[in-house]
Amino acid sequence: MPVILGLLGAITLAFIWIMRMRNAAEMTHEIAGVAQDVLSAARRLGFRRKLNTHPVDSLDEPKLAIGALGIAFLELGGLPTAEQQNALLKSLQAHTGQNLSDAEETLILGRWLVNEANGPEPAITRLSRRLAKLDRAGSFTPLMAVLNDVAKASRDGSVSDRQRDALTEIARAFKLS
């Protein structure tokens, strides 16, 4: 009897160990899939990271900066809902002239850029300066239209204090105040 119980215990332990290894392998594949999504979006949208520079400073396309600023602005208002994310996607399509797949990939790459900037607040500063440097005259109007749509999609239709500070930072980057 003790031999049978020991054998059942060993089989149970082996089963648990195998299941944990299988789950770890699945998680590794999911993480690799996310990384692959970012890489494929970057390639498709023409983003090339330059050596020894921050990824935001490598941006050459205003549409990518507008998408990343939209994500950072959205996150400053709290945890975004699915409706807010859809409003950002539709607004990005409408105001930058991108189709649905390009806008989705812009948001994927934008999310990565916000993470690389260590959060939404530093991302607002860095991205708005880069966007102003890229295209001061032509990108301000679409940017403000996207941010306005994001603000309208918020829970109460107004901007938070952090979002208000972000708008001040954007105005400073574009030398409006």
C-alpha positions as a printed Julia matrix, in Angstrom:
177×3 Matrix{Float64}:
   0.0    0.0     0.0
   2.73   2.6     0.83
   4.43   1.78   -2.47
   1.21   2.5    -4.39
   0.72   5.8    -2.53
   4.33   6.79   -3.22
   3.9    5.9    -6.89
   0.67   7.95   -7.12
   2.43  10.88   -5.44
   5.34  10.67   -7.9
   2.95  10.52  -10.86
   1.0   13.51   -9.53
   4.21  15.48   -9.02
   5.38  14.64  -12.54
   2.01  15.68  -13.97
   2.09  19.02  -12.15
   5.67  19.64  -13.29
   4.79  18.85  -16.92
   1.76  21.18  -16.82
   3.86  24.03  -15.42
   6.45  23.55  -18.16
   3.72  23.53  -20.81
   2.22  26.76  -19.42
   5.65  28.39  -19.37
   6.16  27.43  -23.01
   2.78  28.92  -23.95
   3.61  32.17  -22.18
   6.92  32.35  -24.02
   5.12  31.97  -27.34
   2.64  34.72  -26.38
   5.42  37.12  -25.46
   7.22  36.31  -28.7
   3.96  36.94  -30.55
   3.59  40.41  -29.02
   7.18  41.23  -29.91
   6.57  39.98  -33.43
   3.48  42.22  -33.71
   5.54  45.27  -32.79
   8.32  44.32  -35.21
   5.95  43.67  -38.1
   4.09  46.94  -37.44
   7.38  48.81  -37.37
   8.52  47.26  -40.65
   5.21  47.83  -42.37
   5.03  51.47  -41.3
   8.65  52.16  -42.21
   9.97  52.75  -38.7
  13.74  52.33  -38.5
  15.45  52.56  -35.14
  18.69  54.51  -35.27
  21.74  53.37  -33.34
  22.38  55.02  -29.95
  19.2   57.09  -30.01
  15.91  56.78  -28.19
  13.16  55.17  -30.32
  11.07  58.35  -30.14
  13.98  60.32  -31.57
  14.1   57.82  -34.45
  10.58  58.7   -35.6
  10.38  60.13  -39.09
   6.63  59.79  -39.63
   4.24  62.29  -37.96
   1.37  59.78  -38.08
   3.26  57.44  -35.74
   3.91  60.27  -33.31
   0.25  61.32  -33.4
  -0.86  57.74  -32.69
   1.58  57.38  -29.8
   0.52  60.76  -28.37
  -3.11  59.63  -28.63
  -2.36  56.5   -26.61
  -0.38  58.41  -23.99
  -3.15  61.01  -23.69
  -5.76  58.28  -23.37
  -3.82  56.54  -20.6
  -3.45  59.78  -18.65
  -7.22  59.76  -18.16
  -7.15  56.43  -16.33
  -7.59  52.86  -17.45
  -8.94  53.08  -21.03
 -12.14  51.29  -21.94
 -12.75  49.43  -25.19
 -15.0   52.28  -26.36
 -12.21  54.82  -25.75
  -9.71  52.69  -27.63
 -12.12  52.32  -30.55
 -12.71  56.08  -30.56
  -8.94  56.62  -30.74
  -8.65  54.14  -33.61
 -11.47  55.77  -35.59
 -10.15  59.25  -34.91
  -6.67  58.26  -36.03
  -8.12  56.89  -39.26
 -10.22  60.0   -39.89
  -7.61  62.64  -39.12
  -4.44  61.03  -40.49
  -5.91  59.33  -43.55
  -4.83  55.81  -42.59
  -6.8   52.69  -43.33
  -7.89  50.38  -40.51
  -4.89  48.03  -40.59
  -2.37  50.9   -40.72
  -4.12  52.66  -37.85
  -4.11  49.47  -35.77
  -0.4   48.97  -36.44
   0.25  52.63  -35.62
  -1.39  52.08  -32.24
   0.64  48.9   -31.63
   3.86  50.76  -32.35
   2.6   53.78  -30.41
   1.98  51.63  -27.34
   5.54  50.35  -27.59
   6.89  53.91  -27.91
   4.98  54.99  -24.79
   6.47  52.04  -22.89
   9.96  52.91  -24.15
   9.48  56.47  -22.88
   8.71  55.06  -19.38
   5.02  55.91  -19.26
   2.5   58.36  -20.64
   3.73  61.56  -18.97
   7.33  61.39  -20.2
   6.03  60.12  -23.55
   3.86  63.22  -23.99
   6.89  65.47  -23.5
   9.22  63.51  -25.72
   6.71  62.73  -28.49
   5.31  66.25  -28.7
   8.81  67.71  -29.03
   9.66  65.19  -31.74
   6.39  65.85  -33.6
   6.96  69.61  -33.45
  10.45  69.07  -34.84
   9.15  66.83  -37.64
   6.21  68.88  -38.86
   5.23  71.87  -36.75
   2.68  73.33  -39.16
   1.02  70.28  -40.66
   0.72  67.96  -37.69
  -0.74  70.19  -34.98
  -4.29  70.24  -36.38
  -4.65  66.45  -36.79
  -3.05  65.9   -33.38
  -5.49  68.21  -31.63
  -8.43  66.65  -33.49
  -7.37  63.17  -32.32
  -6.87  64.36  -28.74
 -10.25  66.12  -28.83
 -11.94  62.89  -29.95
 -10.17  60.98  -27.17
 -11.36  63.53  -24.61
 -14.95  63.31  -25.89
 -14.83  59.52  -25.53
 -13.87  59.74  -21.86
 -16.29  58.62  -19.19
 -17.63  62.11  -18.44
 -16.6   63.85  -21.66
 -13.99  66.06  -20.02
 -10.23  65.96  -19.55
  -8.5   64.97  -16.33
  -5.92  67.14  -14.58
  -3.11  65.0   -15.98
  -4.54  65.35  -19.5
  -4.81  69.12  -19.01
  -1.12  69.19  -18.03
  -0.34  67.15  -21.14
  -2.14  69.7   -23.32
  -0.03  72.43  -21.72
   3.1   70.44  -22.48
   2.03  69.96  -26.1
   1.37  73.7   -26.43
   4.85  74.37  -25.02
   6.44  71.94  -27.5
   4.66  73.61  -30.4
   5.59  77.04  -28.95
   2.01  78.18  -28.59
   2.39  79.53  -25.06
